Amino acid sequence: QVQLVEFGGGLVQPGGSLRLSCAASGSWYFIYTMAWYRQAPGKQREHVATISADTDGKTLYADSVKGRFTISKDKNSNVVYLLMNNVKPEDAAVYYCNVDAQISYWTSREGYWGQGTQVTVSS
């Protein structure tokens, strides 16, 4: 199983910055990707950013955050970060960490979710 714990949510002013962290623990055969999603009240959960967990570290961003948010992964640990710059009111949401992992050689890939961390944007 994979356990995910997010850190770093809170209140940020419009135009400000915030960094979210997500630490993965447990046991697995392979982690394919680590990602951030968000869900605002009354809206569906949406993709924010994904990073490949292998050495190439390829990233993918939602158009709404491209150029403002940066996803990164610690090379020596299973921690993924989301640096949020120039935050806008529409970025307010609960942010969820997601890991696409294979628990053992004999199982299929599955998605695992953290409990979420609230980001509030207000002046």
LINWOUR-V60098 format. One record per run of one state. SS is the DSSP state (alpha for helix, beta for strand, coil for the rest). FROM is the first residue (numbers start at 1). TO is the last residue. If there is no record, write none. Layout:
ss=(SS | SS)
from=(FROM | FROM)
to=(TO | TO)
//
This chain:
ss=(coil | beta | coil | beta | coil | beta | coil | beta | coil | beta | coil | beta | coil | beta | coil | beta | coil | alpha | coil | beta | coil | beta | coil | beta | coil)
from=(1 | 2 | 8 | 10 | 13 | 18 | 27 | 30 | 40 | 46 | 53 | 59 | 62 | 69 | 74 | 79 | 85 | 89 | 92 | 93 | 103 | 109 | 114 | 117 | 122)
to=(1 | 7 | 9 | 12 | 17 | 26 | 29 | 39 | 45 | 52 | 58 | 61 | 68 | 73 | 78 | 84 | 88 | 91 | 92 | 102 | 108 | 113 | 116 | 121 | 123)
//
